[in-house]
Amino acid sequence: MIGNLPNDTLTDVFRKVANQADKLAAFYEINALRSTNQRFRALIESDQTIRSEFLQIRQETRPARFENARIDAHNPAGTRTANDINNYHDVDDPVAHTIKWFAAVRDINANPDMVARTAIERNDVTDPVAQDRIKEHAAERDLNANPDMVARTAIERNNVDDRLTQDAIKEHAAERDLKANMVARTAIERNNVDDPVAQDRIKWLAAKRDIKANPDMVARTVIERNDVDDPDAQDRIKRLAAKRDIKANPDMVARTAIERNDVTDRLSQDMIKWRAAERDINANMVARTAIERNDVTDRSAQIRIMQHAASVEAFSNAIRGLGERFRQEGGRGR
């Protein structure tokens, strides 16, 4: 209907819409007319005054429109494609590329059966980096939703072709399997984790899990169960298990925790002895007894333990002094 109006009337329509107080609403109305009516669009393009006014409104509303586009693209119930969103809100690059990423992720989250390629094509994602991130996101969604799915299936299903991204997905799948109490070797082989550094990380995570979950499991069993072959990782596991034993068993001396978990590293032994002695001091044992009981032979550790004992005693005396003061003041008050 508006297409049959003369140019003077179309100009009046533009000015009436443009002069309203809500410039954002004005822009959307003008843009809708501009998108659907060829004569209205031609008027804006040919009349320099009107075009200048339109560009001014466009500039003023730019931040609000871009924010609306982000909200639109994040809406889990939304069905608009990224290009539809960008066209409606008149979003240009580089924000338009971001909207494409948001919309593709929205589609992946909302549709568990949608593979990455479909989300990428539907939302016209052309940036290679964004494509890789979308593929990774879709693959991780599949792994989280399907505990029986191995990494290779998620990678192939979503056409993940970047090697580093593939490695990250494999490690993610293996870590997921560890949470289901799978031993490290099975999780590594099942998900085809071939990066040696990632393999060591998975073994360490599995060992740490076992130590925390099984208070009776000694370090050697944890190491063998998860095929931990890195010497440094083995030392960390032994130290962690010994620290766990000391913390969980107030009567266990350092030597027992050390021998029980086969702690052979001298620095680790000294750390365990120091921790055991501090634990004993916190339980009101005098420093000399704690040092002898836990066989603390390192002079620096002995000094630290005595300093800790002095701090504990000073704090206890201060608390007792405050308590006595309050009792005396309370008695005078009565």
N, C-alpha and C positions, 0 to 999 in steps of 0.2 A: 504493500500500500504506500509506504513512504517513497518508494522508487518513482512514483508518478508525480511527486510534488516538485514544484519549480525550485530552482537553486536558492532564491531568496527565502523560501519557506524552510528549505533544508538548513540554511544558515541560521535561521531563527531557532530551529530544533537544536542545532549544535550549541548555540549560545545558552539556551535555556538549560540544557543538561550540564554544560561546562561551568556555569555560574553557581551551581548549587554548592552549599557549604561543605558537603562530604566529597572531597576531591577523589577519594578512592572509588566511591560508588559512581561518580561521574565518569571516571576513566573506564570502568567496566561497561557502563551503558554505551559510551561512545565506541568502545572497541567492539562491542556486540553488533552495533549498527554498521560499523566499518567492515566487519567480517562478513556480514550477510547481505549488505546492500552495495552494489557496485557504484551507483551514483553518489552515495554518501562518502564512500571511500575516495572517489575521484575528486569530490569537493575538497576534502582535507588535503589531498595531494596537490591540488592546483591553486588553491587560495592560500597565499603566503601568510596572511594574517591568521587565518583559522589554523593553518598548519603549525604556526609558531605557538599558538595557544594550546594546541593539542600536545605538542612536544613538551611544553612547560608542565602540563598536568602529568604527562608520562614520567618526566624527571622527578617531580615532587612525590609521586606515588611509588617510585621504584623500590625503595626498601620494603614498604608494606606489601607490595605485590609479590616480591621475591619470598618474603616470609610466608605469605599465603600459599605460594607454590610449594614450599617445603612442607607445610602442614598437609596440603593436598596429597603430596607424594608419600608422606609417612602414614596417611590414614589407612589402617589395616582393612577397612571395609571398602576402600576406594577401588574403582575399576578403570579409571581413566589411564590411558597410556601416558608416558612421559611427554610425548609430543603434544598430546591434547592438553596436558597441564601447562606446558610452556606456552602454547598458543593462547590458551584462555587467559593466563596471567601476563602474557607478553614478556616472557623471560628470554633473555639472550645469553650468549656465552660470556664468561665461563660458567655462570650459575646453571645454565641449561644442561650442561654435562653432569653437574651434581644432581640435578633433579632426575635425570635418567638413571643414575646410580641408585638414588633413593627409591624410585618407583620399581626398579628391578628387584631390589632387596625386599620391598613390600610384597611383591608378587610371590617371591620365593617363600617368604614367611607365611603368607596366607594360603598358599597352595602347595601342600606337601608332595604332590605328584608332579609339580612343574620342575623341569630340569633347567639348568642354567642357560642353555642355548635358547630355549623358548623365552625366558625372561629378558635375555639380551636382545633378541630380535624384536620382541613385542615393544620394547622401550627404546629401540634404536640406539643402543649403547655401542659407540664406535671407538671409544678410547681403549687401547689395548690393556692399560693398567687397570682400568675400571672393569673390563671384561674378566681379567684374572681374579680380581677381588670378588666378583659376583660368582664365578665358578667355585672359588674356595668357600664362600659363604653357603652356597647350595650343597656342596659336598659335606661340610660340617653339619649342616641341618640334617642331612640324610643319616650321618653317623650317629648323631644324638637321638634321632627318632627311631633308629633301627639297630638295637644292640647286637644283632647277629650279622649286620652288614660289615664286610671287611673294607679296608681302605681302597683296594683296587676297584671294587665295584662302584664306590662313590666317585672315584676319580674318572672312571670310564663313562659313567652315567652322565656326568656333568662336563665331560670333555675338557678336563683339566690337563693342559699341555705344558705348563710352566714347571720346570724341574723342582725349583725351590718350593713352589706351592704344593707339589706332589709330596715332597718330603715332610712338609708341615702337616699335611692331611694324614699321612701315615703315622706320624708321631702322635697326632691328636687321637687317632683311632686306637693306637696301642695304649695310651694313657686312659682312655675310656674303658678298655678291657681290664686294665689294672684295678680300676674301681670295682669291677665285678669279681675281684679276687683271683684273677688269672696270673700265673707266674710270668715273669718277664720274658723268658725264652719263647713261650707260646704266643704271647702278645706280639713280640717282634716278628716271628715267622709268619703268623697269621695275617699280619698287615704289611708284610714285605718291607720292613724297615731295614734299609741297606746302608744308611749313613752311620758310620761307627760312633760318632759323637752322640747322635740321637739314641743309638742302642745303649750306650753307657748311661745316658740320662734316664732311660726307661728302667734299666736295671737298678739304678740308685733309687728311683721313686718306688719301685716295687719292694726293695729291701727296707726302705724307711717305713713304708706301709706295714710290712710284716712286724717290724720291731715295735711299732706303736700298738698294733692290734693284738699281738701275742706276747704278753709279759714273760712267759716261760721259754720263749724261743731265743736261743743264744745266737750270737753273731755268726758263728760258723755255719749253722743251719740256714740262716737267712742268706748268706753268701752263696752257699751251694744250691739252695732252692731256686735262686734267681740268676745263677750263672754269672756272678759278678767276678770278672777277671782282671779288672783294673786295680793295681795295688793301692793307689791313693783312695779309691772308692772303698776298698776293703777296710782300710784304716779308719775311714770316716764311719763306716757301719759299725765296726768294733767299738769305737769311741761312743757312738750314739747309743748302742745297746748297754754299755757299761754305765753311762749317765742315767739311762732309764732305770737300771737296776738299783742304783744308789738312791734315786729319787723315790722309787716305789717301796724300798725296803730300808727303813731307818736303822735297822740293826746290822745291815751288811757293810762290812769294811771295804775300803778301796781295793785291797789285795784280792778279795774274793771276786769282786766285779771284774777286775782286770783279768784274772785267771779264767773265770767262767766264760769270758768273751774273747780270750786269746789276744789281748791287746799287747802288741809287741813294740809299738812305736814309743820311744822314751818320752817325747813331748806329750803324747796322749796320756801316758801313764801319769805324768806329773799333773796334768789337768784334772784327771779323775780323782787323784789323791786330794788335790786342793778342794775340789767340789765336795768330796765326802767330808773333809774336815770342816768346811764352812757349814754344811748341813748339821753336823754334830754341835757346832758352836751355837747355831740358831736354836738347838734343842737344849741349851744351857750347859753344855760341856765346856770345861776350861780349855784354853788353847793348847797347853802342853799335852793334855790327854788326847785331844783330837788329832794333834800332829803325830804322836806316837802310835795311836790306834790305827791310823791310816797310812803309816809308814811314809810320811812326807819327809823326804831327804833333801829336796831342792831348797837352798837357803832363801832364795827370793820368794818362793811359795810359803815358806815358814813365816817370813816377815809379813807377807800379805795376810796370812791367817791370824797372826797375832794382832795386826792392825784391825782386822775385822772383828776379832773378839773384843778389843778395846771399844770399838764403835758400838757393838751390841750392848756391852756393859754400861757404857755412858748413856745410851738411850734408855736402858732399863732403869738406871738410877734417876734420870730426869723424870721418867713417868712416875716412879715411886715418890719422888719429891713433890711433884704436882698433886699426886693423890693425898699425900700428907698435908699439904698446904690447904687443899680444899676441905679436908676433914677438920683442920683447926679453925678455918674461917667459918665453917658451918657450925662448929661448937660455940664460937663467940656470938654468932647470930642468934642462937637459941638463948 
